[in-house]
Amino acid sequence: MDNTLENKAKFFAQYWDQTVLMNIGHPFKGDNKPDNWYKKFEHDYLLLKPLSAISDEDAMIVAKLIGEARGSWSKDYEDTIIRNVKSYLSNRMMPCVTIKNSSEVIDYLRSKGYLLPFNGVSREEILNRGWAVLESEVSHA
């Protein structure tokens, strides 16, 4: 996928309602966007989280989506589920493509602001293109 403004817009659309940092550095949420923002965002980027930073809560939701967490369980078993999901997601180039409900999992992870590959563009290339930046790399001063 070429590094074009049109493709960047498609990438941004996958992360609707995530924080966008404008080239002047002021964040706004997607639902507060100015008119015609999509025509002016050449230097803007999304503020996303690395998948390695997935929260325990999000890992449990992913486990439920893929059918790994059903019924009730002990705290130790819940910790094991969380650990397994985190390990699975962090060891994949494109997480979830071979699991049950993969599109729901990918949609969920994007809705929570986790950086995922997009149309053959790796997470690293997305960062290199300037389409996104990781929260851990931005000063919140």
C-alpha positions as CSV (number, residue, x, y, z in Angstrom):
1,M,0.0,0.0,0.0
2,D,1.4,3.3,-1.1
3,N,2.1,6.1,1.4
4,T,-0.6,8.5,0.1
5,L,-3.0,10.9,1.8
6,E,-5.9,8.7,0.6
7,N,-4.5,5.6,2.2
8,K,-3.7,7.5,5.4
9,A,-7.4,8.6,5.5
10,K,-8.4,5.0,5.2
11,F,-6.1,4.1,8.1
12,F,-7.5,6.9,10.2
13,A,-11.1,5.7,9.5
14,Q,-10.2,2.4,11.1
15,Y,-9.5,4.3,14.4
16,W,-12.6,6.5,14.5
17,D,-12.9,8.4,17.8
18,Q,-9.2,8.0,18.7
19,T,-7.1,11.0,19.7
20,V,-5.6,12.8,16.7
21,L,-2.6,15.0,17.3
22,M,-2.5,17.8,14.8
23,N,0.7,19.1,13.4
24,I,0.5,21.9,15.9
25,G,0.3,19.3,18.7
26,H,-3.2,20.0,20.0
27,P,-5.3,16.8,20.5
28,F,-8.9,16.4,19.7
29,K,-11.3,13.5,19.6
30,G,-12.8,12.3,16.3
31,D,-16.3,13.4,17.4
32,N,-15.1,17.0,17.9
33,K,-13.4,17.3,14.5
34,P,-13.5,20.6,12.5
35,D,-15.3,20.6,9.2
36,N,-13.3,19.1,6.3
37,W,-10.5,17.9,8.6
38,Y,-9.8,15.0,6.3
39,K,-8.5,17.4,3.7
40,K,-6.1,19.1,6.0
41,F,-4.4,16.2,8.0
42,E,-1.3,15.6,6.0
43,H,0.9,16.2,9.1
44,D,-1.5,14.9,11.7
45,Y,-1.2,11.5,13.3
46,L,-3.0,9.1,15.6
47,L,-2.0,8.6,19.2
48,L,-2.1,4.8,19.7
49,K,-1.0,2.1,22.1
50,P,1.4,-0.8,21.4
51,L,-0.3,-4.1,21.5
52,S,2.3,-5.1,24.1
53,A,0.5,-2.7,26.5
54,I,-2.9,-4.4,26.3
55,S,-4.7,-4.0,29.6
56,D,-5.8,-7.0,31.6
57,E,-9.5,-5.9,31.0
58,D,-9.0,-5.8,27.3
59,A,-7.2,-9.1,27.3
60,M,-10.2,-10.7,29.1
61,I,-12.6,-9.2,26.5
62,V,-10.5,-10.6,23.7
63,A,-10.5,-14.0,25.5
64,K,-14.3,-13.9,25.7
65,L,-14.5,-12.9,22.0
66,I,-12.4,-15.9,20.9
67,G,-14.2,-18.3,23.3
68,E,-11.4,-18.9,25.7
69,A,-13.2,-17.5,28.7
70,R,-16.6,-19.0,29.4
71,G,-18.5,-19.4,32.6
72,S,-16.9,-18.7,36.0
73,W,-13.3,-19.3,37.0
74,S,-10.9,-18.7,39.8
75,K,-8.6,-15.7,39.9
76,D,-5.6,-17.9,39.2
77,Y,-7.3,-19.2,36.0
78,E,-8.3,-15.6,35.0
79,D,-4.6,-14.6,35.4
80,T,-3.6,-17.6,33.2
81,I,-6.1,-16.6,30.5
82,I,-4.9,-13.0,30.5
83,R,-1.2,-14.1,30.4
84,N,-2.0,-16.5,27.4
85,V,-3.9,-13.8,25.5
86,K,-1.2,-11.2,26.0
87,S,1.5,-13.7,24.9
88,Y,-0.5,-14.7,21.8
89,L,-1.1,-11.1,20.7
90,S,2.5,-10.0,21.3
91,N,4.0,-12.9,19.3
92,R,2.0,-12.3,16.1
93,M,2.8,-10.1,13.1
94,M,-1.0,-9.7,12.6
95,P,-2.8,-10.8,15.6
96,C,-6.0,-12.9,15.5
97,V,-6.2,-13.7,11.8
98,T,-6.6,-17.4,12.4
99,I,-8.8,-17.4,15.5
100,K,-12.5,-17.5,16.0
101,N,-14.2,-14.0,15.6
102,S,-11.0,-12.5,14.3
103,S,-12.6,-9.5,12.7
104,E,-14.5,-8.7,16.0
105,V,-11.2,-8.9,17.9
106,I,-9.4,-6.7,15.4
107,D,-12.3,-4.1,15.5
108,Y,-12.3,-4.2,19.3
109,L,-8.6,-3.7,19.6
110,R,-8.7,-0.8,17.2
111,S,-11.6,0.8,19.0
112,K,-9.5,0.7,22.1
113,G,-6.6,2.4,20.3
114,Y,-4.1,-0.4,19.9
115,L,-1.8,-0.1,16.9
116,L,-2.4,-3.0,14.4
117,P,-1.1,-3.6,10.9
118,F,-3.3,-2.2,8.1
119,N,-3.7,-3.5,4.6
120,G,-0.3,-5.1,4.4
121,V,1.4,-2.1,6.2
122,S,3.3,-3.3,9.3
123,R,3.0,-1.5,12.6
124,E,6.6,-0.4,12.2
125,E,5.9,1.1,8.8
126,I,2.8,2.9,10.0
127,L,5.0,4.6,12.7
128,N,7.7,5.3,10.1
129,R,5.2,6.9,7.7
130,G,4.0,9.2,10.5
131,W,0.5,8.0,10.5
132,A,0.6,7.2,14.2
133,V,2.8,7.6,17.2
134,L,2.8,5.5,20.3
135,E,1.5,7.0,23.5
136,S,4.7,6.0,25.3
137,E,6.7,8.3,22.9
138,V,4.7,11.4,23.5
139,S,5.3,13.8,26.4
140,H,2.2,14.6,28.3
141,A,3.6,17.7,29.8
